[in-house]
């Protein structure tokens, strides 16, 4: 047998001593005084003492038992299966507070508010000795109540203060966190409170098996998946699709593209899109008319950007899920783009076209005419590959390496870290014949799967570029021009590259072999020429495609790397490029010093600020909601059960669970003990009245009580007077 509230049981047993203490403390101690009839009274008292003590002990016992049973009844003793289930139960509650939980339902409550009320009801049904732990599944997952606790009231107050996060739900991570907190103390129970919408389940990651260290079965319970289909419109992107090389100087026109997506019910609807922020003046709103079944839309704005740049914000009309109706980006102020060419100086062949190297052609395409305004927007420097160091990379936006074979081995790690912070690296293989294995060490540091051959290969017969090229974010804006410009390019020599994913291809030849590659690395990007832009390899440098291709590598590569540094709530830390940052401030989090762990995973959207030792703002990086968590389509019960299956055997809440609780409640002894207490109280009252000689008359006493009554009885017996 166990007790729901053991402390009350202990207090009740301890209180049984109170009547005894009262009896001992209030017992009268009289001083005997001799008088005339003392002899008769003393004899009567001796005969009465044994009976009186028996009465007192009996009455005292009944009173002590009554108090003890009352305490035990209030402690709610449990027997049998109910004792095993509730007496030492630990409930691990997982509450889905991810982005989808902010959905406003028909009754005006959010999904999180409804799920929190269900979780509170479970806590209120627990016994006083039952423990509860609460884990929140909104990214980043965390404990609301660390470690199982019996402080139910504080746990309930903490749940009542929950708000939905802007990160996606990570149920797998939350269950892993729960799994690490399961101990061998009594029965363990795991409950998930979630609607299990599409944004709450990550098919790429399933939960791990949940096990008790003592191999005791764990009860796994989940809320039933929702069957309600709602509608949600979200802003999934805000891109400065034509970022000027001057990165938005005064008077520059910026083409901003806002991407929208609808999930759930796709009825005909209208959405108003607004663009604002401190980087621009007021802009006329755009209107999107959704047809039935349409899920995606893109809205273009052409704006004039302030000289100092700033925050650019896109918003839409509030809907049932307002957490993903806003998105921001940073438009930097007017400053030149710094390009660093890593190659040796070659003054002898600088004027002969057949002697120009890949970096020379890249610079010419980047600055096609000295009279254009773009010259003021770009600073081009050169550095020798044998002497380049980390300080040379400070402030560099685009790094073009023309002699990667001459870089120091220890510089590859520095180069990889620079790219991950948001730099754009363009690798141009050396045009000269070399057998040094320079590519493998560099690509390993960059975590790229490409396999590059040691030597170049002659293409015989020469190949052409087909008009149909892979879809790539680098060439997305010149796709229409590519149809006419690509076929004019001839390939005579190439550096074989294997193991290239389709998404990394930018240009291929007519045989499908890579010509130009592009891949994100951290917050930055790596652009790799498999065909060096030199006349001995290809005629690309003298073809019309060269200039727009290089311009897009600089423009879109820079823009893509800037967006790659943006933070995502619960998923990706903001990346700061500047080296002078010593402290970082993020929305909803305490300031933190810069260390090897980076800025940390953001918990709220907004703008992260990096400051230097003097407290000056060095750089700003935006943090946006994780829109993948805002997909509100319902997922069927069978699909949810299949997703949860690796963790164990789950059952969904419903009438079966309620019936089980009712059956278990029959094992409680509280009601029986209360009846026993009432019976003991009646017995105590009758005994007290019977033993009180002043209250009930003996049939022989004729008005005498106590010892006088006994003496009178003795005298009334035959021979009593003689005695």
Buried (B, 14 or more C-beta within 10 A) or exposed (E): EBBBBBEBBBBBBEBBEEBEEEBEEEEEEEEEEEEEEEEBBEBBBEEBEEEBEEBEEBBBBBBBBBBBBBBBBBBBBBBEEBBBBBBBBBBBBBBBBBBBBBBBBEEEBBBBBBBBEBBBEBBEEBBBBBBBBBBBBBBBBBBBBEEBBBEBEEBBEEBEEBEBBBBBBBBBBBBBBBBEBBEEEBBBBBBBBBBBBBBBBBEEEBBEEBBBEEEEEBBBBBBEBBEEEBBBBBBBBBBBBBBBBBBBBEEBEBBBBBBBBBBBEBEEBEBEBBBBBEBBEEBEBBEBEBEEEBEEBEBEBEBEBBEEBBBBBBBBEEBBBBBBBBBBBBBBBBBBBBBBBBBBEEEEEEEEEEBBBBBBBBBBBBBBEEEEEBBEBBBBEBBEBEEBEEEBBEEBBBBBBBBBBBBEEEBBEBBBBBBBBBBBBBBBBBBEEBEEEBBEBBBEBBEBEBEBBEEBEEBEEEBBBBEEBBEBBBBEBBEEBBEEBBBBBBBBBBBBBEEBEEEBBBBBBEEEBBBBBBBBBBBBBBBBBBBBBBBEBBBBBEBEBBBBBBBBBBBBBBBBBBBBBBBBBBBBBBBBBEBBBEBBBBBEBEEBEBEEEBBBBBBBBBBBBBBBEEEEEBBBBBBBBBBBBBBBBBBEBEBBBEBBEEBBEBEBBEEEEEEEEEEBEEBBBBEEBBEBBEEBBEBBEEBBEEBEBEEEEBEEBEEBBBBBBBBBBBEEEEEEEEE
